[in-house]
Amino acid sequence: DTEVTQTPKHLVMGMTNKKSLKCEQHMGHRAMYWYKQKAKKPPELMFVYSYEKLSINESVPSRFSPECPNSSLLNLHLHALQPEDSALYLCASSQGYRGDQPQHFGDGTRLSIL
Amino acid sequence: GDSVTQMEGPVTLSEEAFLTINCTYTATGYPSLFWYVQYPGEGLQLLLKATKADDKGSNKGFEATYRKETTSFHLEKGSVQVSDSAVYFCALIQGDSNYQLIWGAGTKLIIKP
């Protein structure tokens, strides 16, 4: 069982909809991440939060809006997405940034844009 | 820049066969190395890690040794099971204070009964 919980597991939305993805961890980790993964490819980093503050935005379009309400929760707000945004969205967390503090992933939300 | 190269898949084996998935890396300094596994329809799970040269990571019968002289971190298992069928990713993080995982392309493993 994963210690990083993501909801929903599946999401289908139209291009004009607004929806949110949620991620929760209770490991006391202070770094949290959003990744996008297309089929048969490794994950691509989107955002990094450190101590609840956005520290990295990997040039992600503004139709993706992250939010970190507290140290255990991470949201990804979606608006006006495009069909090419259909992918598996993964949340991860880590205790810190050291090499011996690896990132732990959730099971992801599989997003389909109609 | 830093990079990770994995053997191309799919790798198809019979149950109880010996498994090796090759991983080599290019990096300055002393990266930490990881193997992640992704079962069908699931997220990524950390399988094992090694943070310095000659370290051996192990978990669930899988092993990998950090070989600085050959810049390799090959994944091995003595006897695979059908349940090991998955995609395996090799990855590295360069140094401390670094969030950026550098990923290999992934190797799909298929185990036939």
Interface residues (C-beta under 8 A of the other chain):
Chain A: T2 V4 Q6 A31 Y33 K40 K41 P42 P43 L45 V48 S50 S55 I56 L88 L90 A92 S94 Y97 R98 G99 D100 P102 Q103 H104 F105 G106 D107 G108
Chain B: P31 S32 F34 Y36 E42 G43 L44 Q45 L46 K49 T51 V87 F89 A91 I93 G95 D96 S97 N98 Y99 Q100 L101 W103 G104 A105 G106 K108
